[in-house]
């Protein structure tokens, strides 16, 4: 199981996503970023930070 916590990127946000693999998790993260943080584009820098914040449980 892959897990991502939005707060780990410095956002004041309690959102946590879990998925079976990284690709599924990244889809959820992109949807959340657009809907809740008005991030229509994910820069390479943010993408790298997101990937480094993903943990395996």
Backbone as a printed PyTorch tensor [residue, N CA C, xyz], in Angstrom:
tensor([[[  0.8450,  -1.1770,   0.0000],
         [  0.0000,   0.0000,   0.0000],
         [  0.8920,   1.2420,   0.0000]],

        [[  0.5940,   2.1920,  -0.8740],
         [  1.3110,   3.4630,  -0.9510],
         [  0.4560,   4.5330,  -0.2760]],

        [[  1.1180,   5.4200,   0.4770],
         [  0.4070,   6.4360,   1.2520],
         [  1.0550,   7.8060,   1.0330]],

        [[  0.2040,   8.8330,   0.9210],
         [  0.6700,  10.2100,   0.7710],
         [ -0.1550,  11.1070,   1.6770]],

        [[  0.5410,  11.9830,   2.4040],
         [ -0.1060,  12.9710,   3.2620],
         [  0.1860,  14.3580,   2.6980]],

        [[ -0.8530,  15.0900,   2.3640],
         [ -0.6980,  16.4150,   1.7680],
         [  0.1150,  17.3400,   2.6810]],

        [[ -0.0720,  17.2280,   3.9690],
         [  0.6360,  18.0850,   4.9260],
         [  2.1520,  17.9050,   4.8380]],

        [[  2.6100,  16.7550,   4.3430],
         [  4.0470,  16.5160,   4.2170],
         [  4.7100,  17.4400,   3.2050]],

        [[  3.9060,  18.0920,   2.3730],
         [  4.4530,  19.0590,   1.4130],
         [  4.3290,  20.4860,   1.9310]],

        [[  3.8560,  20.6340,   3.1590],
         [  3.7840,  21.9590,   3.7560],
         [  2.4210,  22.6170,   3.6830]],

        [[  1.4480,  21.9330,   3.1100],
         [  0.0970,  22.4810,   3.0490],
         [ -0.5890,  22.2820,   4.4000]],

        [[ -1.4290,  23.2280,   4.7820],
         [ -2.2610,  23.0520,   5.9790],
         [ -3.4890,  22.2660,   5.5420]],

        [[ -3.2870,  20.9640,   5.4090],
         [ -4.2960,  20.1060,   4.8070],
         [ -4.1990,  18.7220,   5.4460]],

        [[ -5.3130,  18.1900,   5.8860],
         [ -5.3430,  16.8880,   6.5450],
         [ -5.5590,  15.7180,   5.5870]],

        [[ -5.5850,  15.9880,   4.2940],
         [ -5.8980,  14.9620,   3.3010],
         [ -4.8050,  13.8930,   3.2490]],

        [[ -5.2400,  12.6510,   3.2480],
         [ -4.3460,  11.4980,   3.1390],
         [ -4.9080,  10.5740,   2.0620]],

        [[ -4.0450,  10.1070,   1.1880],
         [ -4.4630,   9.1830,   0.1380],
         [ -3.7230,   7.8660,   0.2760]],

        [[ -4.4270,   6.7870,  -0.0480],
         [ -3.8420,   5.4570,  -0.0470],
         [ -4.2480,   4.7500,  -1.3390]],

        [[ -3.3100,   4.0090,  -1.9050],
         [ -3.5930,   3.2520,  -3.1180],
         [ -2.6680,   2.0410,  -3.1770]],

        [[ -3.0250,   1.1010,  -4.0220],
         [ -2.2450,  -0.1330,  -4.1360],
         [ -0.8780,   0.0910,  -4.7730]],

        [[ -0.8070,   1.0920,  -5.6650],
         [  0.4710,   1.3550,  -6.3220],
         [  0.6560,   2.8600,  -6.5380]],

        [[  1.8520,   3.2380,  -6.9310],
         [  2.1840,   4.6560,  -7.0730],
         [  1.3680,   5.3340,  -8.1700]],

        [[  1.1180,   4.6560,  -9.2820],
         [  0.3470,   5.2730, -10.3730],
         [ -1.0670,   5.6330,  -9.9270]],

        [[ -1.7210,   4.7340,  -9.2090],
         [ -3.0600,   5.0200,  -8.6940],
         [ -3.0130,   6.1760,  -7.7010]],

        [[ -2.0110,   6.1760,  -6.8650],
         [ -1.8730,   7.2280,  -5.8640],
         [ -1.6390,   8.5790,  -6.5250]],

        [[ -0.7930,   8.6200,  -7.5440],
         [ -0.5190,   9.8800,  -8.2360],
         [ -1.7760,  10.4530,  -8.8800]],

        [[ -2.6600,   9.6070,  -9.4000],
         [ -3.9310,  10.0820,  -9.9540],
         [ -4.7540,  10.7700,  -8.8860]],

        [[ -4.8400,  10.1450,  -7.7060],
         [ -5.5970,  10.7290,  -6.6000],
         [ -4.9860,  12.0610,  -6.1640]],

        [[ -3.6720,  12.1100,  -6.1110],
         [ -2.9870,  13.3300,  -5.6930],
         [ -3.2520,  14.4600,  -6.6880]],

        [[ -3.1780,  14.1720,  -7.9740],
         [ -3.4350,  15.2020,  -8.9990],
         [ -4.8530,  15.7440,  -8.8870]],

        [[ -5.8280,  14.8570,  -8.6930],
         [ -7.2190,  15.2890,  -8.5440],
         [ -7.3730,  16.1850,  -7.3180]],

        [[ -6.7660,  15.7950,  -6.2120],
         [ -6.8430,  16.5740,  -4.9760],
         [ -6.1690,  17.9400,  -5.1510]],

        [[ -4.9890,  17.9510,  -5.7590],
         [ -4.2460,  19.1960,  -5.9500],
         [ -5.0550,  20.1960,  -6.7730]],

        [[ -5.7370,  19.7020,  -7.7900],
         [ -6.5450,  20.5780,  -8.6430],
         [ -7.7820,  21.0700,  -7.9050]],

        [[ -8.4730,  20.1720,  -7.2460],
         [ -9.7380,  20.5000,  -6.5900],
         [ -9.5560,  21.3720,  -5.3420]],

        [[ -8.5690,  21.0490,  -4.5340],
         [ -8.4470,  21.7010,  -3.2260],
         [ -7.3650,  22.7670,  -3.1390]],

        [[ -6.4090,  22.7400,  -4.0500],
         [ -5.2970,  23.6840,  -3.9640],
         [ -5.1150,  24.5030,  -5.2410]],

        [[ -6.0720,  24.4130,  -6.1610],
         [ -6.0440,  25.1530,  -7.4310],
         [ -4.7430,  24.9670,  -8.2060]],

        [[ -4.1770,  23.7700,  -8.1270],
         [ -2.9620,  23.4590,  -8.8820],
         [ -3.3630,  22.6850, -10.1310]],

        [[ -3.5260,  23.4080, -11.2250],
         [ -3.9120,  22.7680, -12.4790],
         [ -2.7370,  22.0710, -13.1440]],

        [[ -1.5530,  22.5740, -12.8880],
         [ -0.3320,  21.9800, -13.4350],
         [  0.5640,  21.5760, -12.2740]],

        [[  1.1570,  20.4130, -12.3860],
         [  2.1030,  19.9380, -11.3820],
         [  3.5090,  20.0910, -11.9670]],

        [[  4.2730,  21.0030, -11.3990],
         [  5.6310,  21.2290, -11.9050],
         [  6.5070,  20.0070, -11.6040]],

        [[  7.6160,  19.9400, -12.2970],
         [  8.5570,  18.8380, -12.0820],
         [  9.0560,  18.8520, -10.6410]],

        [[  9.2880,  20.0490, -10.1130],
         [  9.7620,  20.1880,  -8.7340],
         [  8.7420,  19.6420,  -7.7320]],

        [[  7.4800,  19.9910,  -7.9160],
         [  6.4290,  19.5010,  -7.0180],
         [  6.2710,  17.9950,  -7.1730]],

        [[  6.3210,  17.5050,  -8.3990],
         [  6.1920,  16.0630,  -8.6440],
         [  7.2860,  15.2920,  -7.9140]],

        [[  8.5020,  15.8200,  -7.9220],
         [  9.6050,  15.1590,  -7.2230],
         [  9.3690,  15.1580,  -5.7130]],

        [[  8.8630,  16.2800,  -5.1830],
         [  8.5720,  16.3650,  -3.7520],
         [  7.4610,  15.3710,  -3.3850]],

        [[  6.4460,  15.2810,  -4.2390],
         [  5.3460,  14.3430,  -3.9820],
         [  5.8820,  12.9210,  -3.9290]],

        [[  6.6690,  12.5510,  -4.9260],
         [  7.1910,  11.1830,  -4.9860],
         [  8.0790,  10.8630,  -3.7760]],

        [[  8.8300,  11.8590,  -3.3150],
         [  9.6990,  11.6020,  -2.1680],
         [  8.9020,  11.5020,  -0.8610]],

        [[  7.6790,  12.0500,  -0.8560],
         [  6.8390,  12.0090,   0.3450],
         [  5.9720,  10.7490,   0.4240]],

        [[  5.9100,   9.9780,  -0.6450],
         [  5.1130,   8.7610,  -0.6590],
         [  5.8170,   7.6930,   0.1700]],

        [[  5.0520,   7.0670,   1.0420],
         [  5.6060,   5.9850,   1.8640],
         [  4.9000,   4.6810,   1.5310]],

        [[  5.5540,   3.5960,   1.8480],
         [  4.9750,   2.2630,   1.6550],
         [  4.5950,   1.6940,   3.0100]],

        [[  3.3720,   1.2010,   3.0890],
         [  2.9150,   0.5710,   4.3400],
         [  2.6370,  -0.8930,   4.1020]]])
